Amino acid sequence: MSLVEKIPCTIVTGFLGAGKTTLVRHTVENARGRRLAIIVNEFGDLGFDGSFLAACGVEGCTEDSVVELPNGCICCTVADDFVPALTKLLDRPEPPEHILIETSGLALPKPLVQAFQWPAIRSRVTVDGVVAVVDGPAVAAGMFAEDPDALANQRAADQAVDHDNPLEEVFEDQILCADLVVLNKSDLLDEAGREKVRAEIEAHLPRAVEIVATEHGRLDARVLLGIAAAAEDDLDARPSHHGEGEDHDHDDFESVAIPVGVAGSPEELAARVEKAAETEGVLRIKGFAEVRAKPMRLVVQGVGRRVAAHYDRPWKGAEPRDGRLVVIGLKGFDRDAVAAALRG
C-alpha cells in the first residue's frame, strides 16, 4: 500500500484544559460528510470526553465511531490499548477515511507517533499531522511556557525552584512534536497578549510551525486535516525531554471522581467548581451534572479558576442522572477540601 492509500490520522495533543475535545468536536461537526473515527484517551475515572464527543449526533460519526481508551496514558499503553483499538477501526468493512486521536492532557505525543512504525499498522496508516492545542490565557499568565534561557537562569539562582518540573516538560514535549499549533481561547487575549503568547511558543519550536489563533476550538477542518506530514518518518525533527525507551509515568498526578448532587443552577455549580479549583494542586475539573427542573445534561469544565458550563443534550430515558466531576491534580492535593467545595 502506498503512502497515498494509507488512512491519515491526526494526533491532537495539548495540556489539560487547552480545548482539545472542543476542537475535535467542531472538526467532526464540520467534516462535510467525511467518514471520521475518533480515539480518545482519558486521564481520570469518568469517560467525559468520549461521552461528550459521542453525543454530537453528526452524520458520518456515530457513537461506535468514538473509541475510548480509559486505562491510562495513551503514550504508555501503546501495545496494550492503542494499536489494538486502531487495528479494530482499520478492519471495519467500511474503515474511516480519517482518524482523529485525542490524547490525554498529560500524554507525550512522540511515543504515540513512534507507534505508527509498528509492523502491524505501518503499511495501513500515517500520521497526517500532530496538532498541539495551547490555552492562550494560561500561557500569557506564564504557565509552562517561560523563555527557556530565562527559566534556566532562574533555576540556577534559586535552589528552591523545582529543577525538573514535570508539568513544563509535558507542555514542551507537546509543542516540540507539533506540525500545527492552535492558539486557543484567543478571544480572551488582546492583540498584545496574543503576540506575547506567539513569541513564547515560537521560543520552544525547533522548526517553522504554523500557529493559528482560534476561539472555542473553531478551526476549519481543511486546516486541521490534510497536513500530510507523515510524522512517523520525521521523528528526528521532533525532540523530546524523554528519550527513546525512557520510562514516562504519571506518578506526579492523580485524579478522583466526586459525586455532586442536583444543582440549583449552572451559576451555582460553577461557583462551587471555582471554589474547589482554589485548592492547591488542582489542575482541571470536568464532568456532567443535573440541574433542577432542567431536562438537559449540564457539561462543566474548569481550568484553574476559569469555569464554563453549558447544556449539551437531553438526558436519555434510562440514563443515570447522578452528577460526577473528575478532578485532576498534582499528587497529594487535598481531596477532602475539593469534595467539600464541590458538594457545597
Secondary structure, 3 states (H helix, E strand, C coil): CCHHHCEEEEEEEECCCCCHHHHHHHHHHCCCCCCEEEEEECCCCCCHHHHHHHCCCECCECHHHEEEECCCCCCCCHHHHHHHHHHHHHCCCCCCCEEEEECCCCCCHHHHHHHCCCHHHHCCEEEEEEEEEEEHHHHHCCCCCCCHHHHHHHHHHCCCCCCCCHHHHHHHHHHHCCCEEEEECHHHCCHHHHHHHHHHHHCCCCCCCEEEECCCCCCCHHHHCCCCCCHHHCHHHCCCCCCCCCCCCCCCEEEEEEEECCECCHHHHHHHHHHHHCCCCEEEEEEEECECCCCEEEEEEEECCEEEEEEEEECCCCCCCCEEEEEEEECCCCHHHHHHHHCC
